[in-house]
């Protein structure tokens, strides 16, 4: 048994079309350079923007690695100092609770402020 289309449904507008994406996935370079359009951008302006974005990413990565390595070094020194100290007991819990957590919060605040400063500088360069 076949069903006849409703007159109201067909008169509402054009027939629906099925939209399909590309049959092959984009290459890694295509996807990374412009994920919205899915193809490589061209021109000198695009190259300048890409260089600016790469510089911004590099700066953010550099500050994150520096903070991470600094905290790791501090943690190793604190653990070594606690292991070598003759006093045990509450000192083992006081050092992480009183010293390390405020340093973690201060490092996070420093990272956030520095990243915001990098973003503002990037926006100023891009709009100029």
DSSP file (Angstrom, degrees, kcal/mol; ACC not computed):
  #  RESIDUE AA STRUCTURE BP1 BP2  ACC     N-H-->O    O-->H-N    N-H-->O    O-->H-N    TCO  KAPPA ALPHA  PHI   PSI    X-CA   Y-CA   Z-CA
    1    1 A X              0   0    0      0, 0.0     2,-0.3     0, 0.0     0, 0.0   0.000 360.0 360.0 360.0 127.5    0.0    0.0    0.0
    2    2 A X        -     0   0    0      0, 0.0     2,-0.5     0, 0.0     0, 0.0  -0.705 360.0-133.5-100.6 151.8    1.5    3.3   -1.0
    3    3 A X        -     0   0    0     -2,-0.3     2,-0.3     0, 0.0     0, 0.0  -0.877  13.3-135.5-108.0 134.9    0.9    6.6    0.7
    4    4 A X        -     0   0    0     -2,-0.5     2,-0.1     1,-0.1     3,-0.1  -0.666  28.8-110.1 -85.3 139.5    0.0    9.7   -1.2
    5    5 A X        -     0   0    0     -2,-0.3     2,-0.1     1,-0.1    -1,-0.1  -0.421  34.7-108.4 -69.3 144.7    1.8   12.9   -0.1
    6    6 A X     >  -     0   0    0      1,-0.1     4,-1.5    -2,-0.1     5,-0.1  -0.455  15.2-136.7 -69.9 143.6   -0.3   15.6    1.7
    7    7 A X  H  > S+     0   0    0      1,-0.2     4,-1.6     2,-0.2    -1,-0.1   0.845 104.4  55.4 -68.8 -32.4   -1.0   18.6   -0.3
    8    8 A X  H  > S+     0   0    0      1,-0.2     4,-0.5     2,-0.2    -1,-0.2   0.877 107.2  49.3 -68.3 -37.8   -0.3   20.8    2.7
    9    9 A X  H  4 S+     0   0    0      1,-0.2     3,-0.4     2,-0.2     4,-0.3   0.877 113.7  44.8 -71.2 -37.2    3.2   19.4    3.1
   10   10 A X  H >< S+     0   0    0     -4,-1.5     3,-0.5     1,-0.2    -1,-0.2   0.774 111.5  52.2 -79.3 -25.6    4.2   19.8   -0.5
   11   11 A X  H 3< S+     0   0    0     -4,-1.6    -1,-0.2     1,-0.2    -2,-0.2   0.547  89.2  81.8 -86.7  -5.7    2.8   23.3   -0.8
   12   12 A X  T 3< S-     0   0    0     -4,-0.5     2,-0.3    -3,-0.4    -1,-0.2   0.755 109.4 -57.1 -71.5 -24.1    4.8   24.5    2.2
   13   13 A X  S <  S-     0   0    0     -3,-0.5    -1,-0.2    -4,-0.3     3,-0.1  -0.987  80.4 -28.6 170.2-170.1    8.0   25.0    0.3
   14   14 A X  S    S-     0   0    0     -2,-0.3     3,-0.1     1,-0.1    -2,-0.0  -0.234  75.0 -85.8 -67.8 159.7   10.6   23.4   -1.8
   15   15 A X        -     0   0    0      1,-0.1     2,-0.2    -3,-0.0    -1,-0.1  -0.319  50.1-102.6 -64.5 146.4   11.3   19.7   -1.5
   16   16 A X        -     0   0    0     -3,-0.1     2,-0.4     1,-0.0    -1,-0.1  -0.458  34.1-152.0 -71.8 141.2   13.8   18.8    1.1
   17   17 A X        -     0   0    0     -2,-0.2     2,-0.5    -3,-0.1    -1,-0.0  -0.921  15.1-122.9-115.4 142.2   17.3   17.9    0.0
   18   18 A X        -     0   0    0     -2,-0.4     2,-0.5     2,-0.0    -2,-0.0  -0.713  24.6-152.1 -84.0 127.4   19.7   15.6    1.7
   19   19 A X        -     0   0    0     -2,-0.5     2,-0.4     0, 0.0    -1,-0.0  -0.876  15.0-177.0-103.4 127.3   23.0   17.3    2.6
   20   20 A X        -     0   0    0     -2,-0.5     3,-0.1     1,-0.1    -2,-0.0  -0.929  19.7-127.1-122.5 148.5   26.0   15.1    2.8
   21   21 A X        -     0   0    0     -2,-0.4    -1,-0.1     1,-0.2     0, 0.0  -0.112  51.7 -56.6 -80.2-176.9   29.5   16.1    3.8
   22   22 A X        -     0   0    0      1,-0.1    -1,-0.2     2,-0.1     4,-0.1  -0.312  43.1-134.4 -62.7 146.6   32.7   15.4    1.8
   23   23 A X  S    S+     0   0    0     -3,-0.1     2,-0.4     2,-0.1    -1,-0.1   0.742  91.2  48.8 -77.3 -22.8   33.3   11.8    1.1
   24   24 A X  S    S-     0   0    0      0, 0.0    -2,-0.1     0, 0.0     2,-0.1  -0.945  91.2-116.8-116.7 140.8   37.0   12.0    2.1
   25   25 A X        -     0   0    0     -2,-0.4    -2,-0.1     1,-0.1     6,-0.0  -0.389  37.4-102.0 -71.1 152.1   38.1   13.5    5.4
   26   26 A X        -     0   0    0      1,-0.1    -1,-0.1     2,-0.1    13,-0.1  -0.321  40.4-101.3 -69.5 157.8   40.4   16.6    5.1
   27   27 A X     >  -     0   0    0      1,-0.1     4,-2.4     4,-0.0     5,-0.2  -0.257  35.5-103.6 -70.3 167.3   44.1   16.2    5.7
   28   28 A X  H  > S+     0   0    0      1,-0.2     4,-2.3     2,-0.2     5,-0.2   0.892 122.4  51.8 -60.8 -40.2   45.5   17.2    9.0
   29   29 A X  H  > S+     0   0    0      1,-0.2     4,-2.1     2,-0.2     5,-0.2   0.907 110.4  48.2 -64.2 -42.1   46.9   20.4    7.6
   30   30 A X  H  > S+     0   0    0      1,-0.2     4,-1.6     2,-0.2     8,-0.2   0.913 113.6  46.8 -64.5 -42.9   43.6   21.4    6.1
   31   31 A X  H  < S+     0   0    0     -4,-2.4    -2,-0.2     1,-0.2    -1,-0.2   0.873 115.1  45.7 -69.3 -36.6   41.7   20.7    9.3
   32   32 A X  H  < S+     0   0    0     -4,-2.3     3,-0.3    -5,-0.2    -1,-0.2   0.855 110.8  51.1 -77.2 -34.0   44.2   22.6   11.5
   33   33 A X  H  < S-     0   0    0     -4,-2.1    -2,-0.2     1,-0.2     2,-0.2   0.902 133.6  -2.0 -75.0 -39.8   44.5   25.7    9.4
   34   34 A X     X> +     0   0    0     -4,-1.6     4,-2.5    -5,-0.2     5,-0.5  -0.586  61.6 174.5-151.5  85.8   40.9   26.5    9.0
   35   35 A X  T  45S+     0   0    0     -3,-0.3    -1,-0.1     1,-0.2    -3,-0.1   0.734  79.3  60.5 -68.6 -20.4   38.4   24.0   10.5
   36   36 A X  T  45S+     0   0    0      1,-0.2    -1,-0.2     3,-0.1    -5,-0.0   0.914 118.3  25.9 -73.0 -40.4   35.4   26.2    9.7
   37   37 A X  T  45S-     0   0    0     -3,-0.3    -2,-0.2     2,-0.2    -1,-0.2   0.726  95.4-137.7 -95.6 -23.7   35.9   26.1    5.9
   38   38 A X  T  <5S+     0   0    0     -4,-2.5     2,-0.3     1,-0.2    -3,-0.1   0.684  70.4  82.3  77.1  17.0   37.8   22.8    5.7
   39   39 A X  S   <S-     0   0    0     -5,-0.5    -1,-0.2    -9,-0.2    -2,-0.2  -0.962  87.4 -80.0-146.7 166.7   40.3   24.0    3.2
   40   40 A X        -     0   0    0     -2,-0.3     2,-0.2    -3,-0.1   -10,-0.1  -0.374  40.2-130.7 -70.0 139.8   43.6   25.9    3.2
   41   41 A X        -     0   0    0     -2,-0.1     2,-0.3     5,-0.1    -1,-0.1  -0.617  25.5-155.7 -85.0 150.9   43.4   29.7    3.3
   42   42 A X        +     0   0    0     -2,-0.2     4,-0.4     4,-0.0     3,-0.1  -0.766  39.2  55.6-122.7 169.2   45.5   31.6    0.8
   43   43 A X  S  > S-     0   0    0     -2,-0.3     4,-1.5     2,-0.1     5,-0.1  -0.072  85.0 -78.5  97.9 164.5   47.0   35.0    0.5
   44   44 A X  H  > S+     0   0    0      1,-0.2     4,-2.2     2,-0.2     5,-0.2   0.858 124.9  57.7 -69.6 -36.4   49.5   37.1    2.5
   45   45 A X  H  > S+     0   0    0      1,-0.2     4,-2.3     2,-0.2    -1,-0.2   0.905 106.4  49.2 -62.2 -41.5   46.9   38.1    5.0
   46   46 A X  H  > S+     0   0    0     -4,-0.4     4,-2.6     1,-0.2    -1,-0.2   0.883 109.4  52.0 -65.9 -38.1   46.2   34.5    5.9
   47   47 A X  H  X S+     0   0    0     -4,-1.5     4,-2.2     2,-0.2    -1,-0.2   0.894 110.1  48.8 -65.4 -38.9   49.9   33.7    6.3
   48   48 A X  H  X S+     0   0    0     -4,-2.2     4,-2.3     2,-0.2    -2,-0.2   0.911 112.0  48.6 -66.2 -41.6   50.3   36.7    8.7
   49   49 A X  H  X S+     0   0    0     -4,-2.3     4,-2.6     2,-0.2    -2,-0.2   0.917 111.1  50.1 -63.5 -43.0   47.3   35.5   10.7
   50   50 A X  H  X S+     0   0    0     -4,-2.6     4,-2.5     1,-0.2    -1,-0.2   0.902 110.5  49.7 -62.7 -40.3   48.7   32.0   10.9
   51   51 A X  H  X S+     0   0    0     -4,-2.2     4,-2.1     2,-0.2    -1,-0.2   0.896 111.6  49.4 -65.1 -39.0   52.1   33.3   12.0
   52   52 A X  H  X S+     0   0    0     -4,-2.3     4,-2.2     2,-0.2    -2,-0.2   0.905 111.7  47.9 -65.8 -41.4   50.3   35.4   14.7
   53   53 A X  H  X S+     0   0    0     -4,-2.6     4,-2.7     2,-0.2    -2,-0.2   0.913 111.7  50.1 -65.6 -42.5   48.3   32.5   15.9
   54   54 A X  H  X S+     0   0    0     -4,-2.5     4,-2.5     1,-0.2    -1,-0.2   0.888 110.3  50.3 -63.8 -38.2   51.4   30.3   16.1
   55   55 A X  H  X S+     0   0    0     -4,-2.1     4,-2.4     2,-0.2    -1,-0.2   0.903 111.1  49.3 -64.9 -40.3   53.2   33.0   18.0
   56   56 A X  H  X S+     0   0    0     -4,-2.2     4,-2.3     2,-0.2    -2,-0.2   0.926 112.2  47.1 -64.0 -45.5   50.3   33.2   20.5
   57   57 A X  H  X S+     0   0    0     -4,-2.7     4,-2.6     1,-0.2    -2,-0.2   0.911 112.0  51.1 -62.5 -42.3   50.2   29.4   20.9
   58   58 A X  H  X S+     0   0    0     -4,-2.5     4,-2.7     2,-0.2    -2,-0.2   0.909 109.9  49.4 -62.5 -42.4   54.0   29.3   21.4
   59   59 A X  H  X S+     0   0    0     -4,-2.4     4,-2.2     2,-0.2    -1,-0.2   0.919 112.6  47.4 -63.6 -42.8   53.9   32.0   24.1
   60   60 A X  H  X S+     0   0    0     -4,-2.3     4,-2.0     1,-0.2    -2,-0.2   0.906 113.4  47.9 -65.3 -41.1   51.1   30.3   25.9
   61   61 A X  H  X S+     0   0    0     -4,-2.6     4,-2.6     2,-0.2     5,-0.2   0.905 109.8  53.4 -66.0 -41.2   52.9   26.9   25.8
   62   62 A X  H  X S+     0   0    0     -4,-2.7     4,-2.3     1,-0.2    -2,-0.2   0.923 110.9  45.1 -60.2 -45.8   56.1   28.5   26.9
   63   63 A X  H  X S+     0   0    0     -4,-2.2     4,-2.3     2,-0.2    -1,-0.2   0.878 113.0  51.4 -68.8 -35.9   54.6   30.1   30.0
   64   64 A X  H  X S+     0   0    0     -4,-2.0     4,-2.5    -5,-0.2    -2,-0.2   0.921 112.2  45.8 -65.8 -43.0   52.7   26.8   30.9
   65   65 A X  H  X S+     0   0    0     -4,-2.6     4,-2.9     2,-0.2     5,-0.3   0.905 112.2  51.6 -66.9 -40.3   55.8   24.7   30.6
   66   66 A X  H  X S+     0   0    0     -4,-2.3     4,-2.3    -5,-0.2    -2,-0.2   0.925 112.9  44.6 -62.5 -44.3   57.8   27.2   32.7
   67   67 A X  H  X S+     0   0    0     -4,-2.3     4,-2.5     2,-0.2     5,-0.2   0.916 114.4  49.9 -66.7 -41.9   55.2   27.3   35.4
   68   68 A X  H  X S+     0   0    0     -4,-2.5     4,-2.4     2,-0.2    -2,-0.2   0.921 113.0  45.2 -62.5 -44.7   54.9   23.5   35.4
   69   69 A X  H  X S+     0   0    0     -4,-2.9     4,-2.5     2,-0.2    -1,-0.2   0.885 112.7  51.9 -67.0 -37.7   58.7   22.9   35.6
   70   70 A X  H  X S+     0   0    0     -4,-2.3     4,-2.3    -5,-0.3    -2,-0.2   0.919 112.0  45.6 -63.9 -43.0   59.0   25.5   38.3
   71   71 A X  H  X S+     0   0    0     -4,-2.5     4,-2.5     2,-0.2    -2,-0.2   0.905 111.8  51.7 -67.8 -39.6   56.3   23.8   40.4
   72   72 A X  H  X S+     0   0    0     -4,-2.4     4,-2.4     2,-0.2    -2,-0.2   0.918 110.4  49.1 -62.1 -42.7   57.8   20.4   39.8
   73   73 A X  H  X S+     0   0    0     -4,-2.5     4,-2.5     1,-0.2    -1,-0.2   0.923 111.5  49.2 -62.1 -44.3   61.2   21.7   41.0
   74   74 A X  H  X S+     0   0    0     -4,-2.3     4,-2.5     1,-0.2    -2,-0.2   0.898 110.9  50.7 -61.2 -40.6   59.6   23.2   44.1
   75   75 A X  H  X S+     0   0    0     -4,-2.5     4,-2.5     2,-0.2    -2,-0.2   0.905 110.4  48.4 -65.2 -41.9   57.8   19.9   44.8
   76   76 A X  H  X S+     0   0    0     -4,-2.4     4,-2.5     2,-0.2    -2,-0.2   0.917 112.8  48.2 -64.8 -42.9   61.0   17.9   44.5
   77   77 A X  H  X S+     0   0    0     -4,-2.5     4,-2.5     2,-0.2    -2,-0.2   0.915 112.6  48.7 -64.3 -42.1   62.8   20.2   46.8
   78   78 A X  H  X S+     0   0    0     -4,-2.5     4,-2.4     2,-0.2    -2,-0.2   0.911 112.8  47.4 -64.9 -41.9   60.0   20.2   49.3
   79   79 A X  H  X S+     0   0    0     -4,-2.5     4,-2.4     2,-0.2    -2,-0.2   0.908 113.0  48.9 -66.1 -40.6   59.8   16.4   49.3
   80   80 A X  H  X S+     0   0    0     -4,-2.5     4,-2.0     2,-0.2    -2,-0.2   0.906 111.7  49.5 -64.9 -40.3   63.6   16.1   49.6
   81   81 A X  H  X S+     0   0    0     -4,-2.5     4,-1.1     1,-0.2    -2,-0.2   0.902 112.4  47.3 -65.8 -40.3   63.6   18.5   52.5
   82   82 A X  H  < S+     0   0    0     -4,-2.4    -1,-0.2     1,-0.2    -2,-0.2   0.876 112.0  50.4 -68.2 -36.1   60.8   16.7   54.3
   83   83 A X  H  < S+     0   0    0     -4,-2.4    -2,-0.2     1,-0.2    -1,-0.2   0.852 115.6  42.1 -70.1 -32.7   62.6   13.3   53.7
   84   84 A X  H  < S+     0   0    0     -4,-2.0    -1,-0.2    -5,-0.2    -2,-0.2   0.606  92.0 101.3 -90.3 -11.6   65.9   14.6   55.1
   85   85 A X     <  -     0   0    0     -4,-1.1    -3,-0.0    -5,-0.2    -4,-0.0  -0.494  65.8-144.3 -76.5 142.2   64.4   16.5   58.0
   86   86 A X  S    S+     0   0    0     -2,-0.2     2,-0.5     2,-0.0    -1,-0.1   0.778  79.4  85.6 -74.8 -24.6   64.7   14.9   61.5
   87   87 A X        +     0   0    0      4,-0.0     2,-0.1     1,-0.0    -2,-0.1  -0.648  56.7 169.1 -81.7 127.0   61.3   16.3   62.5
   88   88 A X    >   +     0   0    0     -2,-0.5     3,-0.7     3,-0.1     2,-0.4  -0.313  35.4  64.2-113.4-160.4   58.3   14.1   61.5
   89   89 A X  T >  S+     0   0    0      1,-0.2     3,-1.2    -2,-0.1     4,-0.5  -0.633 110.4   6.1  85.6-130.8   54.7   14.3   62.5
   90   90 A X  T >> S+     0   0    0     -2,-0.4     4,-2.5     1,-0.3     3,-0.8   0.712 116.2  74.9 -68.1 -18.8   52.6   17.3   61.6
   91   91 A X  H <> S+     0   0    0     -3,-0.7     4,-2.0     1,-0.3    -1,-0.3   0.856  89.3  59.3 -60.6 -33.9   55.4   18.9   59.5
   92   92 A X  H <> S+     0   0    0     -3,-1.2     4,-0.6     1,-0.2    -1,-0.3   0.822 115.0  35.0 -64.3 -30.7   54.7   16.4   56.7
   93   93 A X  H <> S+     0   0    0     -3,-0.8     4,-1.7    -4,-0.5    -2,-0.2   0.750 113.3  57.6 -94.4 -27.9   51.1   17.7   56.5
   94   94 A X  H  X>S+     0   0    0     -4,-2.5     4,-3.3     2,-0.2     5,-0.6   0.910 100.1  57.4 -71.0 -41.7   51.7   21.3   57.2
   95   95 A X  I  X>S+     0   0    0     -4,-2.0     4,-2.2     1,-0.2     5,-1.5   0.949 112.5  38.4 -58.7 -52.6   54.2   21.9   54.4
   96   96 A X  I  <>S+     0   0    0     -4,-0.6     5,-1.5    -5,-0.2    -1,-0.2   0.913 121.6  45.6 -65.6 -37.8   51.8   20.8   51.6
   97   97 A X  I  <5S+     0   0    0     -4,-1.7    -2,-0.2     3,-0.2    -1,-0.2   0.870 125.5  27.5 -72.9 -37.0   48.8   22.4   53.2
   98   98 A X  I  <5S+     0   0    0     -4,-3.3    -3,-0.2    -5,-0.2     4,-0.2   0.795 133.4  26.3 -97.3 -32.2   50.3   25.7   54.1
   99   99 A X  I  X<S+     0   0    0     -4,-2.2     4,-1.2    -5,-0.6    -3,-0.2   0.887 119.6  43.3-100.9 -48.8   53.0   26.2   51.5
  100  100 A X  I  ><S+     0   0    0     -5,-1.5     4,-2.3     1,-0.2    -3,-0.2   0.895 108.4  53.4 -75.0 -40.3   52.2   24.3   48.4
  101  101 A X  H  ><S+     0   0    0     -5,-1.5     4,-2.4     1,-0.2    -1,-0.2   0.916 109.0  48.3 -66.2 -42.8   48.5   25.0   47.9
  102  102 A X  H  > S+     0   0    0      1,-0.2     4,-2.5     2,-0.2    -1,-0.2   0.877 111.5  52.3 -62.2 -33.4   48.9   28.8   48.0
  103  103 A X  H  X S+     0   0    0     -4,-1.2     4,-2.6     2,-0.2    -2,-0.2   0.897 108.0  51.0 -67.2 -38.7   51.8   28.5   45.6
  104  104 A X  H  X S+     0   0    0     -4,-2.3     4,-2.3     2,-0.2    -2,-0.2   0.933 112.2  46.7 -62.0 -45.0   49.5   26.5   43.2
  105  105 A X  H  X S+     0   0    0     -4,-2.4     4,-2.3     1,-0.2    -2,-0.2   0.907 112.9  48.9 -64.1 -41.5   46.8   29.2   43.5
  106  106 A X  H  X S+     0   0    0     -4,-2.5     4,-2.6     2,-0.2    -1,-0.2   0.894 111.2  49.9 -65.7 -39.5   49.4   32.0   42.9
  107  107 A X  H  X S+     0   0    0     -4,-2.6     4,-2.6     2,-0.2    -2,-0.2   0.896 110.9  49.7 -65.9 -39.6   50.8   30.2   39.9
  108  108 A X  H  X S+     0   0    0     -4,-2.3     4,-2.4     2,-0.2    -2,-0.2   0.904 112.2  47.4 -64.7 -40.9   47.3   29.7   38.4
  109  109 A X  H  X S+     0   0    0     -4,-2.3     4,-2.5     2,-0.2     5,-0.2   0.917 112.5  49.3 -65.2 -43.8   46.5   33.4   38.9
  110  110 A X  H  X S+     0   0    0     -4,-2.6     4,-2.4     2,-0.2    -2,-0.2   0.916 112.0  49.1 -60.5 -44.1   49.9   34.4   37.3
  111  111 A X  H  X S+     0   0    0     -4,-2.6     4,-2.6     2,-0.2     5,-0.2   0.927 111.4  49.1 -61.9 -45.8   49.2   32.1   34.4
  112  112 A X  H  X S+     0   0    0     -4,-2.4     4,-2.4     1,-0.2    -2,-0.2   0.930 113.0  46.1 -61.5 -46.8   45.7   33.4   33.9
  113  113 A X  H  X S+     0   0    0     -4,-2.5     4,-1.9     1,-0.2    -1,-0.2   0.897 113.7  49.1 -64.3 -40.1   46.8   37.1   33.9
  114  114 A X  H  X S+     0   0    0     -4,-2.4     4,-2.2    -5,-0.2    -1,-0.2   0.908 111.2  49.3 -66.9 -41.1   49.7   36.4   31.6
  115  115 A X  H  X S+     0   0    0     -4,-2.6     4,-2.5     2,-0.2    -2,-0.2   0.907 110.2  51.0 -64.7 -42.1   47.5   34.5   29.1
  116  116 A X  H  X S+     0   0    0     -4,-2.4     4,-2.3     1,-0.2    -1,-0.2   0.886 109.5  51.1 -62.8 -37.6   45.0   37.4   29.2
  117  117 A X  H  X S+     0   0    0     -4,-1.9     4,-2.2     2,-0.2    -2,-0.2   0.905 109.8  49.6 -65.3 -41.5   47.8   39.8   28.5
  118  118 A X  H  X S+     0   0    0     -4,-2.2     4,-2.2     2,-0.2    -2,-0.2   0.916 110.9  50.1 -62.3 -42.6   49.0   37.7   25.5
  119  119 A X  H  X S+     0   0    0     -4,-2.5     4,-2.5     1,-0.2    -2,-0.2   0.904 110.3  49.4 -64.1 -41.4   45.4   37.6   24.1
  120  120 A X  H  X S+     0   0    0     -4,-2.3     4,-2.4     2,-0.2    -1,-0.2   0.907 111.1  49.3 -64.8 -41.1   45.0   41.3   24.4
  121  121 A X  H  X S+     0   0    0     -4,-2.2     4,-2.3     2,-0.2    -1,-0.2   0.888 110.8  50.7 -64.3 -38.0   48.3   42.0   22.7
  122  122 A X  H  X S+     0   0    0     -4,-2.2     4,-2.4     2,-0.2    -2,-0.2   0.922 110.4  48.9 -65.6 -43.4   47.3   39.5   19.9
  123  123 A X  H  X S+     0   0    0     -4,-2.5     4,-2.2     1,-0.2    -2,-0.2   0.898 111.1  50.6 -63.4 -39.5   44.0   41.3   19.4
  124  124 A X  H  X S+     0   0    0     -4,-2.4     4,-1.3     1,-0.2    -1,-0.2   0.922 112.4  46.3 -63.8 -43.4   45.7   44.7   19.3
  125  125 A X  H  < S+     0   0    0     -4,-2.3    -2,-0.2     1,-0.2    -1,-0.2   0.888 113.5  49.6 -65.0 -38.4   48.2   43.5   16.7
  126  126 A X  H  < S+     0   0    0     -4,-2.4    -1,-0.2     1,-0.2    -2,-0.2   0.870 112.7  45.4 -70.6 -36.3   45.4   41.9   14.6
  127  127 A X  H  <        0   0    0     -4,-2.2    -1,-0.2     1,-0.2    -2,-0.2   0.711 360.0 360.0 -81.3 -18.8   43.2   45.0   14.6
  128  128 A X     <        0   0    0     -4,-1.3    -1,-0.2    -5,-0.2    -2,-0.2   0.485 360.0 360.0 -77.0 360.0   46.1   47.3   13.8
